[in-house]
Amino acid sequence: MPKRDSTVRGREFGAGIRAAIEKAGLTGRGASQLAGWDPAKLSDLMNGKGGISEHDLIRLLGVCRTPLEESDHLVTMYREAERSGWLQIHGERSPGWPRTLGENEKVATELICWSLHLIPGLLQLPDYLRALIEGNPNSPAKEADERVAARTARQQQLINRRCAMTFFIHEQALHLPIGSPELMSDQLDHLLTMGIRPYITYRIVPTSIGAHAGTAGSFTFMKFDKLESVVFIDAENHGVYLDDKASIEAYSRILKALDQTALGVEESKELIASIIS
């Protein structure tokens, strides 16, 4: 397989290769030597750029003594790695922290989130998320602690990295009562507190403008240093990753339109403060 542009599928495959090497107790250089590869070849593979044949892959997995089930999974991923876009169906409900999302957030240089109905997940207080879980028939109460912990870990990972994050939030999300009035007040106050951080920006799209560019639904636009951008759409029991040129251009136009209609940073803070009071 010739080298290619890195895709979401390709990077997930690369992460799986990296994990297989680590489980074998090897370094990248050590695995390369045992497989008879140039280390740069393995580096490209782990970064989702391909450059190997299926025979090469099977040889590497043999060197790593990868269990048969995981080996078959990686071979299947290898065959699909060039495909753009990815619909991941998770059964009855999506996991609290999908692995693919985590791998992409780990290396993203900027996240731009559009939230139509709710406070964005990365800005939610634990009790706000708990209230959402309680209202969802597909999210068992026994999983609440696990999901809250996963969300908190996601938030902390991005904060620790000081990843640039911009949130466009529709005004209706500020008024939709989730939990008690006290919880909503705490949640809005949390928005103001998070906005103090220089790498976090949020802007409110006012209800008064009526129809707007984001009516199709919420999404997250992830930018990277040396990789193409990715759009992530989260749904009840599945997630969609888009990385083809047409999709990226379409969602870029939506963000540009939201930027033109949203309130400025200070106006947004004033609106939130007025709702709290």
C-alpha positions in Angstrom: 0.0 0.0 0.0 1.5 3.4 -1.0 1.7 6.2 1.5 -1.4 8.3 1.8 -2.9 11.3 3.5 -3.7 10.4 7.1 -7.4 9.7 7.7 -9.4 9.2 10.9 -9.6 5.4 10.2 -5.9 5.4 9.4 -4.9 7.1 12.6 -7.1 4.7 14.6 -5.3 1.8 12.9 -2.0 3.4 13.7 -3.0 3.8 17.4 -3.9 0.1 17.4 -0.4 -0.8 16.0 1.2 1.4 18.7 -0.8 -0.4 21.4 0.2 -3.8 20.0 3.9 -2.9 20.1 3.6 -1.6 23.7 1.8 -4.7 24.8 4.7 -6.7 23.4 7.1 -4.8 25.6 8.8 -3.3 22.6 9.8 0.1 21.5 9.1 1.4 18.0 12.8 1.1 17.1 12.9 -2.5 18.5 9.8 -3.6 16.6 11.2 -2.1 13.4 14.5 -4.0 13.8 12.8 -7.3 14.4 10.5 -6.7 11.4 13.4 -5.6 9.3 11.9 -2.2 8.7 13.3 1.3 8.6 12.0 3.1 11.8 10.5 5.8 9.5 8.3 3.2 7.9 6.8 2.3 11.2 6.4 5.9 12.2 4.4 6.7 9.1 2.2 3.6 9.8 1.5 4.7 13.4 0.6 8.2 12.1 -2.0 6.8 9.8 -0.1 7.2 6.5 0.1 3.5 5.5 3.0 2.6 3.3 3.0 -1.1 3.9 1.5 -4.3 2.4 -0.9 -6.6 4.2 2.0 -9.1 4.3 4.2 -6.5 6.0 1.5 -6.0 8.6 1.1 -9.7 9.4 4.8 -9.9 9.8 4.8 -7.0 12.3 1.9 -8.5 14.3 3.8 -11.8 14.4 6.9 -10.1 15.7 4.7 -8.5 18.4 3.0 -11.9 19.2 -0.4 -10.1 18.9 -3.3 -12.3 19.9 -5.4 -13.7 17.0 -8.5 -11.7 17.7 -6.7 -8.4 17.9 -4.6 -9.3 14.9 -7.7 -10.0 12.8 -9.2 -6.7 14.0 -6.1 -4.8 12.9 -6.0 -6.5 9.5 -9.6 -5.5 9.0 -8.9 -1.9 9.9 -5.9 -2.0 7.5 -8.2 -2.9 4.6 -10.5 0.0 5.4 -7.9 2.6 6.4 -8.0 4.5 3.1 -11.7 5.2 3.3 -12.7 8.7 4.3 -15.4 9.3 6.9 -16.4 6.8 9.6 -19.8 5.9 11.1 -19.3 4.1 14.4 -22.4 2.4 15.8 -22.2 1.5 19.5 -25.3 -0.5 20.1 -27.9 0.9 22.5 -25.8 4.0 23.5 -22.5 5.7 22.8 -19.6 5.1 25.2 -18.8 7.9 27.6 -15.5 8.6 25.9 -15.2 7.0 22.4 -11.7 5.8 21.7 -11.5 7.5 18.3 -12.6 10.8 19.7 -10.0 10.6 22.5 -7.2 9.8 20.0 -8.1 12.8 17.9 -8.6 15.2 20.9 -5.2 14.1 22.2 -3.5 15.7 19.2 -5.9 18.4 18.1 -4.5 22.0 18.1 -8.0 23.6 18.2 -11.6 22.5 18.8 -14.5 24.5 17.6 -17.8 23.3 19.0 -21.4 24.2 18.0 -24.1 23.3 20.5 -27.7 23.8 19.6 -29.7 22.7 22.7 -27.3 22.0 25.5 -24.3 23.4 27.3 -21.3 21.8 25.4 -20.1 18.6 26.9 -16.6 19.9 27.5 -18.1 22.8 29.6 -20.7 20.7 31.6 -20.5 20.3 35.3 -20.7 16.7 36.6 -24.2 17.3 38.1 -25.4 18.7 34.8 -24.3 15.6 33.0 -25.9 13.4 35.7 -29.2 15.2 35.2 -29.0 14.5 31.4 -28.2 10.8 32.1 -31.3 10.6 34.4 -33.5 11.9 31.7 -32.2 9.4 29.0 -33.8 6.0 29.0 -30.8 4.5 27.2 -28.3 5.6 29.9 -28.6 3.3 33.0 -28.2 5.1 36.3 -25.5 2.6 37.3 -23.3 3.9 34.5 -23.5 7.6 35.7 -20.3 7.6 37.8 -18.3 6.0 34.9 -19.7 8.5 32.3 -19.1 11.5 34.6 -15.5 10.3 35.3 -14.9 9.8 31.5 -16.2 13.3 30.7 -14.2 14.9 33.5 -11.1 13.1 32.2 -11.8 14.5 28.7 -12.1 18.0 30.0 -9.0 17.8 32.1 -6.9 16.4 29.2 -7.7 19.4 27.0 -7.3 21.9 29.9 -3.9 20.4 30.8 -2.8 20.8 27.2 -4.2 24.3 27.1 -5.9 23.3 23.8 -7.5 26.3 22.0 -11.3 25.8 22.3 -14.1 28.0 20.8 -17.7 27.3 21.7 -20.7 28.6 19.7 -23.7 28.1 21.9 -27.3 28.8 21.0 -29.1 31.0 23.6 -31.8 28.3 24.1 -29.2 26.1 25.7 -28.8 28.7 28.5 -32.5 28.6 29.2 -33.3 24.9 28.9 -33.7 23.8 32.6 -31.5 20.8 33.2 -31.8 19.7 36.8 -32.7 22.2 39.5 -32.7 26.0 39.2 -29.6 26.0 41.5 -27.8 23.6 39.2 -28.5 25.7 36.2 -27.3 28.8 38.0 -24.1 26.9 39.0 -23.7 25.7 35.4 -23.9 29.2 33.9 -21.6 30.5 36.5 -19.2 27.7 35.5 -19.3 29.1 31.9 -18.2 32.5 33.2 -15.4 30.9 35.2 -14.1 28.8 32.3 -14.2 31.8 30.0 -11.5 33.4 32.1 -9.0 30.9 30.7 -7.2 32.6 27.7 -7.5 29.5 25.5 -11.3 29.1 26.0 -13.7 31.3 24.1 -17.5 31.0 23.9 -20.0 33.1 22.0 -23.8 33.0 22.2 -26.0 32.8 19.1 -29.1 34.8 20.2 -32.6 33.4 19.8 -33.7 36.7 18.3 -31.9 36.1 15.0 -34.3 33.3 14.2 -33.1 30.9 11.5 -29.3 30.4 11.5 -26.5 28.3 10.0 -26.5 25.7 12.7 -30.0 24.4 12.6 -29.0 21.0 11.3 -27.5 20.1 14.7 -24.5 20.2 17.0 -20.9 19.2 16.0 -17.3 19.5 16.8 -14.7 20.7 14.3 -11.2 19.5 15.2 -8.1 21.1 13.7 -4.6 19.6 13.7 -1.0 20.8 13.1 0.0 18.5 10.2 -3.3 16.7 9.5 -6.5 17.5 7.8 -9.4 18.7 9.9 -12.1 16.4 11.2 -15.8 17.0 12.0 -17.3 14.8 14.8 -21.1 14.5 15.2 -22.3 12.8 18.3 -25.7 11.0 18.4 -27.6 8.7 20.7 -26.0 5.4 19.8 -23.4 6.4 17.2 -20.7 8.8 16.2 -19.8 10.1 12.8 -16.3 11.3 11.8 -16.1 13.3 8.6 -12.7 14.1 7.0 -13.4 14.4 3.2 -12.8 17.8 1.5 -16.5 18.5 0.7 -17.6 17.9 4.3 -14.8 20.0 5.8 -15.6 22.9 3.5 -19.4 22.6 4.2 -18.9 22.7 8.0 -16.3 25.5 7.7 -19.0 27.6 6.0 -21.3 26.9 8.9 -18.7 28.1 11.4 -18.0 31.2 9.3 -21.7 32.0 9.3 -22.0 31.4 13.1 -19.1 33.7 13.7 -20.9 36.4 11.8 -24.2 36.0 13.7 -23.0 35.2 17.3 -22.6 37.8 20.0 -19.1 39.0 20.8 -17.2 37.6 23.7 -18.1 40.3 26.2 -21.7 40.5 25.0 -22.0 36.8 25.5 -20.7 37.0 29.1 -23.1 39.9 29.8 -26.0 37.8 28.6 -25.0 34.8 30.8 -24.6 37.1 33.8 -28.0 38.6 33.2 -29.7 35.2 33.2 -27.9 34.2 36.4 -29.1 37.4 38.1 
